[in-house]
Amino acid sequence: MNITQNSKEALTAMLTVTIEKSDYADKVDKALNNYRKNATIKGFRKGQVPMSFVKKQYEQSAIYDEVNQLLQTGINDYIQKEKIAILGNPLPKVNEKMDWNADELVFEFEVGLAPEFDVDLKKLSVEAYKVNVGDDEVQKYVDNFAERFGSMKSLDAVTEGKVNIKVQIKELNTEEGIDKESFLFTEELANAKDFIGKKIGDVVVVNAQKLYEDPMSLESTLGLTAEEVADFNGDLEITIKEITVMEPSAIDQSLFDKVYGENAVADEAAFRQKIKEEAEKMYAKETDKQMMNDGVDQLIKDTQFDLPNEFLARWLLSTNDKFDSIEAAEEQLKKEETGLRYQLIESKIAEKYDLKVEFADVEAAMKNIILEQLKMYGQTEMPEEDLQRIVQSSLQNQQEFQRMADQVFADKLTQTFKENAKINVKEVTFDAFIEIMEEKHKALHQAQG
């Protein structure tokens, strides 16, 4: 088999593949012998079918199969060996007069070539933000931790605030209606004032549709479907059986240890400082996304190169049944062009700055995520052997592995931007950052029409 390349245009080329009969003859003979051994044909014993009969019935399809396998393998190997960067897949030139019995078979495949261009991140200037977490926001985190690690306290009567009420709910004016035990949370109730001051054993009667503002809450409480809730307008007799409230934990060493591990922070000042640092680290992920989005947009605008659009449209048409015309394929290509351009730019950055994702990188990233998840549930220590078992089990899932590998690559790409591009950092509050993002999204939607 011989493959040669001829340039057709600047961004397309023609691969000419010449296959000699000797390239596939032995494999065809082997396939025909297998047919003969296993064929069950009326009038012949199994394995005794004359080869002339087998060839007449199966030789053409055997040649076709073997030649196509040679083409696929040969073209892929050639593209890799010659390091040809292609877009889409090779398109075969149809030859309806092909003589499959000839000693020499010649095929032509058109390929779309990736454009040559360079990306220099040092020429890129991007605006980024650093979110400063103030004392008020730190206090919100402190309050949240205190409530999360608090304890349940029984009350004699329903009070203002977040109170949990265990109740028996019975539908009035019916013998076979709702009669079930459930829980109510005063902060979710539309008529919470009707429960204030009520004690265990007291009864509150309310129309079902006036219990909550959100119908989904009523679905959960009554155990009904959305359709059933929409049609349900009965009165409910609600008997209070138990009243509890979450009593926040004291802001002391016990809370510090539960949140960050034993003796990880020594006092309240250190506790608040660590909260501030972790919050700012969390917000940094969002600001990094903003920086990368803006950087990518700028790169796409600044990095000029042509694409083999005519070839790509024909390739889309040939590989996708939803397109019934070349015009439809061209329209789809216009929608995908920005994404394709960035894929090429991203690949160029990965090549130029040697961005690779190793298994050890994915393993370490998965381990960090699991540790963070454990910390959220108050578990700050785990034997290394158990941790590794969880990591390896998670990575056995191919989708999870790929998701983590993509995240590792994204992190490396972000770091490469930070190390090479000019990043103009502006310090803002979290609320200010949200306003900036909303303005950016609004401008984007307006630009898209």
C-alpha positions as CSV (number, residue, x, y, z in Angstrom):
1,M,0.0,0.0,0.0
2,N,1.3,3.5,-0.9
3,I,-0.1,6.9,0.2
4,T,0.9,10.2,-1.3
5,Q,-0.3,13.7,-0.5
6,N,-1.1,16.4,-3.0
7,S,-2.1,19.9,-1.9
8,K,-5.4,20.9,-3.4
9,E,-5.9,24.3,-1.8
10,A,-4.3,26.2,1.1
11,L,-6.3,24.3,3.7
12,T,-7.2,21.1,2.0
13,A,-5.2,18.2,0.6
14,M,-5.8,15.0,-1.4
15,L,-4.5,11.7,-0.2
16,T,-4.0,9.1,-2.9
17,V,-4.0,5.6,-1.6
18,T,-2.8,2.8,-3.9
19,I,-3.5,-0.8,-2.7
20,E,-2.0,-3.8,-4.5
21,K,-3.9,-7.1,-4.6
22,S,-1.0,-8.6,-2.6
23,D,-1.8,-6.3,0.3
24,Y,-5.0,-8.1,1.0
25,A,-5.1,-11.4,-1.0
26,D,-3.9,-13.6,2.0
27,K,-6.5,-12.1,4.3
28,V,-9.3,-12.6,1.7
29,D,-8.2,-16.2,1.3
30,K,-8.3,-16.7,5.0
31,A,-11.8,-15.1,5.3
32,L,-13.1,-17.3,2.4
33,N,-11.7,-20.5,4.1
34,N,-13.5,-19.5,7.3
35,Y,-16.7,-19.0,5.3
36,R,-16.2,-22.4,3.7
37,K,-15.7,-24.2,7.1
38,N,-18.7,-22.6,8.8
39,A,-21.2,-22.1,5.9
40,T,-24.4,-24.1,6.1
41,I,-25.7,-24.3,2.5
42,K,-28.5,-26.5,1.3
43,G,-27.1,-29.4,-0.8
44,F,-23.6,-29.4,0.8
45,R,-22.3,-30.9,3.9
46,K,-20.8,-28.4,6.4
47,G,-17.2,-27.7,5.5
48,Q,-17.5,-29.3,2.0
49,V,-18.9,-26.4,0.1
50,P,-16.7,-26.0,-3.1
51,M,-14.4,-23.0,-3.0
52,S,-15.6,-21.8,-6.4
53,F,-19.1,-21.5,-4.9
54,V,-17.8,-19.7,-1.8
55,K,-15.8,-17.2,-4.0
56,K,-18.8,-16.5,-6.2
57,Q,-21.0,-15.8,-3.1
58,Y,-18.5,-14.0,-0.8
59,E,-15.3,-13.0,-2.4
60,Q,-16.5,-9.5,-3.4
61,S,-17.7,-8.6,0.1
62,A,-14.5,-10.1,1.6
63,I,-12.3,-7.9,-0.7
64,Y,-14.4,-4.9,0.2
65,D,-14.1,-5.5,4.0
66,E,-10.4,-6.1,3.9
67,V,-9.6,-3.1,1.7
68,N,-11.7,-0.8,3.8
69,Q,-9.9,-2.0,6.9
70,L,-6.5,-1.4,5.2
71,L,-7.7,2.1,4.1
72,Q,-8.8,3.0,7.6
73,T,-5.7,1.8,9.3
74,G,-3.3,3.0,6.6
75,I,-4.7,6.6,6.5
76,N,-4.7,6.9,10.3
77,D,-1.2,5.7,10.5
78,Y,-0.1,8.0,7.7
79,I,-1.7,11.1,9.3
80,Q,0.0,10.3,12.6
81,K,3.4,9.5,11.0
82,E,3.4,12.7,8.9
83,K,2.0,14.7,11.8
84,I,-0.8,16.2,9.6
85,A,-3.2,18.3,11.7
86,I,-6.6,17.7,10.2
87,L,-10.1,19.0,10.8
88,G,-13.1,16.6,10.6
89,N,-12.4,13.2,8.9
90,P,-11.1,12.3,5.5
91,L,-13.8,12.5,2.8
92,P,-13.6,9.7,0.2
93,K,-13.9,10.7,-3.5
94,V,-16.6,8.5,-4.9
95,N,-15.5,6.3,-7.8
96,E,-18.6,4.4,-9.1
97,K,-16.5,2.7,-11.8
98,M,-14.1,1.0,-9.3
99,D,-13.0,-2.4,-10.6
100,W,-12.6,-4.4,-7.4
101,N,-11.0,-7.3,-9.3
102,A,-8.1,-5.1,-10.6
103,D,-4.5,-5.9,-9.5
104,E,-4.2,-2.3,-8.3
105,L,-6.9,-0.2,-6.5
106,V,-6.6,3.5,-6.3
107,F,-8.6,5.7,-3.8
108,E,-8.6,9.4,-3.1
109,F,-9.5,11.1,0.1
110,E,-9.9,14.8,0.7
111,V,-8.7,16.1,4.1
112,G,-9.3,19.5,5.7
113,L,-6.1,20.9,7.2
114,A,-5.8,22.8,10.4
115,P,-4.4,26.3,9.8
116,E,-1.0,27.4,10.9
117,F,-0.9,30.2,13.5
118,D,0.8,31.2,16.7
119,V,-0.6,32.2,20.2
120,D,1.6,34.4,22.4
121,L,-0.1,34.8,25.8
122,K,2.4,37.5,26.7
123,K,0.6,39.8,24.3
124,L,-2.7,39.2,26.0
125,S,-4.0,41.7,28.5
126,V,-7.0,40.6,30.7
127,E,-8.9,42.3,33.5
128,A,-9.5,40.1,36.6
129,Y,-11.0,40.6,40.0
130,K,-10.1,39.7,43.6
131,V,-13.1,39.4,45.9
132,N,-12.4,40.8,49.3
133,V,-14.5,39.1,52.0
134,G,-15.6,41.6,54.7
135,D,-16.4,41.1,58.3
136,D,-20.2,41.0,57.6
137,E,-19.8,38.1,55.2
138,V,-17.4,36.3,57.6
139,Q,-20.1,36.6,60.3
140,K,-22.6,34.9,58.0
141,Y,-20.3,32.0,57.7
142,V,-19.8,31.9,61.5
143,D,-23.5,31.9,62.1
144,N,-23.9,29.2,59.5
145,F,-21.3,27.0,61.2
146,A,-22.8,27.6,64.6
147,E,-26.2,26.5,63.4
148,R,-24.9,23.5,61.4
149,F,-23.0,22.2,64.5
150,G,-25.7,23.2,67.0
151,S,-28.1,20.9,68.8
152,M,-31.9,20.5,68.8
153,K,-33.7,22.0,71.7
154,S,-37.3,21.3,72.6
155,L,-39.7,24.2,73.1
156,D,-43.0,24.4,75.0
157,A,-44.5,26.8,72.4
158,V,-43.8,28.0,68.8
159,T,-41.7,31.1,68.8
160,E,-40.5,33.6,66.2
161,G,-37.6,32.4,64.1
162,K,-36.7,29.0,62.5
163,V,-38.8,26.5,64.4
164,N,-39.4,22.9,63.5
165,I,-42.9,21.5,64.2
166,K,-43.8,17.8,64.1
167,V,-47.5,17.6,63.3
168,Q,-50.4,15.3,62.5
169,I,-52.2,16.5,59.4
170,K,-55.8,15.5,58.8
171,E,-58.1,16.5,56.0
172,L,-61.4,17.8,57.3
173,N,-64.9,17.0,55.9
174,T,-63.9,13.6,54.6
175,E,-63.6,10.0,55.9
176,E,-60.8,8.8,53.6
177,G,-58.8,12.0,53.1
178,I,-55.2,12.8,54.2
179,D,-54.2,11.7,57.7
180,K,-50.5,11.6,58.1
181,E,-47.5,12.7,60.3
182,S,-45.2,15.3,58.8
183,F,-43.0,18.3,59.7
184,L,-43.5,22.0,59.2
185,F,-40.7,24.6,59.2
186,T,-42.0,28.0,60.2
187,E,-39.6,29.9,57.8
188,E,-41.4,28.2,54.9
189,L,-45.0,28.8,56.0
190,A,-47.1,31.5,54.4
191,N,-49.2,31.6,57.6
192,A,-46.5,31.2,60.2
193,K,-48.2,33.8,62.5
194,D,-51.1,31.4,63.0
195,F,-48.6,29.0,64.7
196,I,-46.8,31.5,67.0
197,G,-47.6,30.8,70.6
198,K,-49.2,27.4,69.9
199,K,-48.3,24.5,72.3
200,I,-48.1,20.7,72.0
201,G,-51.6,19.4,71.5
202,D,-52.9,22.6,70.0
203,V,-54.7,22.5,66.7
204,V,-54.5,24.9,63.7
205,V,-57.0,24.7,60.9
206,V,-55.9,26.1,57.6
207,N,-56.8,25.8,53.9
208,A,-54.2,23.7,52.1
209,Q,-53.5,26.3,49.4
210,K,-52.8,28.9,52.1
211,L,-50.2,26.9,54.0
212,Y,-47.3,27.6,51.7
213,E,-46.4,30.1,49.0
214,D,-44.5,27.4,47.1
215,P,-46.8,24.5,45.8
216,M,-43.8,22.2,45.8
217,S,-43.6,22.4,49.6
218,L,-47.2,21.3,49.9
219,E,-46.4,18.4,47.6
220,S,-43.7,17.2,50.0
221,T,-45.7,17.8,53.2
222,L,-48.8,16.0,52.0
223,G,-47.1,13.4,49.9
224,L,-49.1,14.4,46.7
225,T,-48.1,14.9,43.1
226,A,-48.1,18.3,41.5
227,E,-51.3,17.5,39.7
228,E,-53.0,16.4,42.9
229,V,-51.9,19.5,44.7
230,A,-53.2,21.7,41.9
231,D,-56.7,20.2,42.3
232,F,-56.6,20.0,46.2
233,N,-58.4,22.8,48.0
234,G,-59.4,21.1,51.2
235,D,-59.1,22.3,54.8
236,L,-56.4,20.8,57.0
237,E,-56.5,20.1,60.8
238,I,-52.9,20.4,62.0
239,T,-52.2,19.0,65.5
240,I,-48.9,20.0,67.0
241,K,-47.0,17.0,68.4
242,E,-43.5,18.3,69.0
243,I,-41.7,21.7,68.8
244,T,-38.0,22.0,68.4
245,V,-35.4,24.6,67.4
246,M,-31.8,24.4,66.4
247,E,-29.8,26.0,69.2
248,P,-26.6,27.4,67.7
249,S,-23.2,26.1,69.0
250,A,-21.2,28.4,71.1
251,I,-18.3,30.1,69.2
252,D,-15.6,28.2,71.1
253,Q,-12.8,25.7,70.6
254,S,-15.3,22.9,70.3
255,L,-16.8,24.5,67.2
256,F,-13.4,25.3,65.8
257,D,-12.4,21.7,66.1
258,K,-15.6,20.4,64.5
259,V,-15.2,22.7,61.5
260,Y,-11.4,22.5,60.8
261,G,-10.2,19.6,62.9
262,E,-8.7,19.4,66.4
263,N,-6.5,22.4,67.3
264,A,-6.3,23.5,63.6
265,V,-7.2,27.0,64.9
266,A,-6.5,28.3,68.4
267,D,-9.0,31.1,68.9
268,E,-11.9,33.0,67.4
269,A,-9.6,35.5,65.6
270,A,-7.8,32.6,63.9
271,F,-11.2,31.0,63.1
272,R,-12.5,34.1,61.4
273,Q,-9.3,34.6,59.5
274,K,-9.4,31.0,58.2
275,I,-13.0,31.5,57.2
276,K,-12.0,34.7,55.3
277,E,-9.2,32.9,53.5
278,E,-11.3,30.0,52.5
279,A,-14.1,32.2,51.3
280,E,-11.7,34.2,49.2
281,K,-10.2,31.0,47.8
282,M,-13.7,29.8,46.9
283,Y,-14.5,33.1,45.2
284,A,-11.2,32.9,43.4
285,K,-12.6,30.0,41.4
286,E,-15.4,32.2,40.1
287,T,-13.1,35.1,39.4
288,D,-10.7,32.8,37.5
289,K,-13.7,31.6,35.3
290,Q,-14.4,35.3,34.6
291,M,-10.7,35.9,33.7
292,M,-10.6,32.9,31.5
293,N,-13.8,33.7,29.7
294,D,-12.7,37.3,29.0
295,G,-9.2,36.0,27.9
296,V,-10.7,33.4,25.6
297,D,-13.0,36.0,24.0
298,Q,-10.0,38.3,23.4
299,L,-7.8,35.5,22.0
300,I,-10.6,34.5,19.5
301,K,-10.8,38.2,18.3
302,D,-7.0,38.7,18.2
303,T,-5.9,35.3,16.6
304,Q,-6.7,35.5,13.0
305,F,-6.6,32.4,10.7
306,D,-8.7,30.9,7.9
307,L,-10.7,27.6,8.1
308,P,-11.5,25.1,5.3
309,N,-15.2,26.1,5.7
310,E,-16.2,24.6,2.3
311,F,-14.7,21.3,3.1
312,L,-16.1,21.3,6.7
313,A,-19.6,22.0,5.4
314,R,-19.4,19.0,3.1
315,W,-18.0,16.9,5.9
316,L,-20.9,17.9,8.2
317,L,-23.4,17.1,5.4
318,S,-21.9,13.6,4.8
319,T,-21.8,12.7,8.5
320,N,-25.0,14.0,9.9
321,D,-28.5,12.9,8.7
322,K,-30.2,16.0,10.1
323,F,-28.8,18.1,7.3
324,D,-30.7,17.8,4.0
325,S,-28.7,20.4,2.1
326,I,-25.2,21.9,1.9
327,E,-26.8,25.3,2.9
328,A,-28.1,23.7,6.2
329,A,-24.6,22.4,6.9
330,E,-23.1,25.8,6.2
331,E,-25.5,27.4,8.6
332,Q,-24.6,24.9,11.4
333,L,-20.9,25.5,10.7
334,K,-21.4,29.3,11.3
335,K,-22.9,28.5,14.7
336,E,-20.0,26.2,15.7
337,E,-17.2,28.3,14.2
338,T,-16.4,30.2,17.4
339,G,-16.1,27.0,19.4
340,L,-14.0,25.4,16.7
341,R,-11.6,28.4,16.6
342,Y,-11.2,28.2,20.4
343,Q,-10.5,24.4,20.2
344,L,-7.7,25.1,17.8
345,I,-6.4,28.0,19.9
346,E,-6.5,25.8,23.1
347,S,-4.7,23.0,21.3
348,K,-2.0,25.4,20.2
349,I,-1.6,26.7,23.8
350,A,-1.4,23.2,25.1
351,E,1.3,22.3,22.5
352,K,3.3,25.5,23.0
353,Y,3.3,25.5,26.8
354,D,3.5,21.7,27.1
355,L,0.2,21.3,29.0
356,K,-0.3,17.6,29.8
357,V,-2.6,15.7,32.1
358,E,-1.0,12.7,33.8
359,F,-2.8,10.0,35.8
360,A,-1.1,11.2,38.9
361,D,-2.5,14.7,38.3
362,V,-6.1,13.3,38.1
363,E,-5.5,11.1,41.2
364,A,-4.3,14.1,43.3
365,A,-7.2,16.2,42.2
366,M,-9.7,13.5,43.0
367,K,-8.1,13.1,46.4
368,N,-8.4,16.8,47.2
369,I,-12.0,16.9,46.2
370,I,-12.9,13.9,48.4
371,L,-11.0,15.6,51.4
372,E,-13.0,18.8,50.8
373,Q,-16.3,16.8,50.8
374,L,-15.4,15.0,54.0
375,K,-14.5,18.3,55.6
376,M,-18.0,19.6,54.8
377,Y,-19.5,16.8,56.8
378,G,-17.1,17.4,59.8
379,Q,-14.8,14.6,59.0
380,T,-11.3,16.0,58.9
381,E,-9.2,12.8,59.3
382,M,-9.3,9.5,57.4
383,P,-6.7,6.7,57.2
384,E,-4.7,7.1,54.0
385,E,-5.5,3.5,53.0
386,D,-9.3,4.2,53.1
387,L,-8.9,7.5,51.3
388,Q,-6.9,5.8,48.5
389,R,-9.6,3.2,48.2
390,I,-12.3,5.8,47.7
391,V,-10.1,7.7,45.2
392,Q,-9.4,4.6,43.1
393,S,-13.0,3.5,43.2
394,S,-14.1,6.9,41.9
395,L,-11.6,6.9,39.1
396,Q,-12.9,3.5,37.9
397,N,-15.9,5.4,36.5
398,Q,-14.8,6.5,33.1
399,Q,-17.1,9.5,33.0
400,E,-15.8,10.7,36.4
401,F,-12.2,10.1,35.3
402,Q,-12.8,12.2,32.2
403,R,-14.6,14.9,34.1
404,M,-11.7,15.2,36.5
405,A,-9.1,15.1,33.7
406,D,-10.9,18.0,32.0
407,Q,-10.9,19.9,35.3
408,V,-7.1,19.3,35.8
409,F,-6.5,20.5,32.2
410,A,-8.7,23.6,32.8
411,D,-6.7,24.4,36.0
412,K,-3.4,24.0,34.2
413,L,-4.6,26.3,31.4
414,T,-5.8,28.9,33.9
415,Q,-2.4,28.8,35.6
416,T,-0.6,29.2,32.3
417,F,-2.7,32.3,31.6
418,K,-1.8,33.7,35.0
419,E,1.9,33.1,34.5
420,N,2.1,34.5,30.9
421,A,-0.6,37.0,30.2
422,K,-0.8,40.5,31.7
423,I,-3.5,40.2,34.4
424,N,-4.9,43.5,35.6
425,V,-6.3,42.7,39.0
426,K,-9.0,44.8,40.6
427,E,-10.1,44.3,44.2
428,V,-13.9,44.3,44.7
429,T,-16.5,43.2,47.2
430,F,-18.5,40.1,46.4
431,D,-21.7,42.1,45.8
432,A,-19.8,44.3,43.3
433,F,-18.4,41.2,41.6
434,I,-21.9,39.9,41.2
435,E,-23.0,43.2,39.6
436,I,-20.1,43.1,37.2
437,M,-21.0,39.5,36.1
438,E,-24.6,40.4,35.6
439,E,-23.6,43.4,33.4
440,K,-21.3,41.1,31.4
441,H,-24.1,38.5,30.9
442,K,-26.5,41.2,29.9
443,A,-24.1,42.6,27.3
444,L,-23.5,39.1,26.0
445,H,-27.2,38.4,25.5
446,Q,-27.7,41.7,23.8
447,A,-24.7,41.0,21.4
448,Q,-26.3,37.6,20.6
449,G,-29.5,39.3,19.6
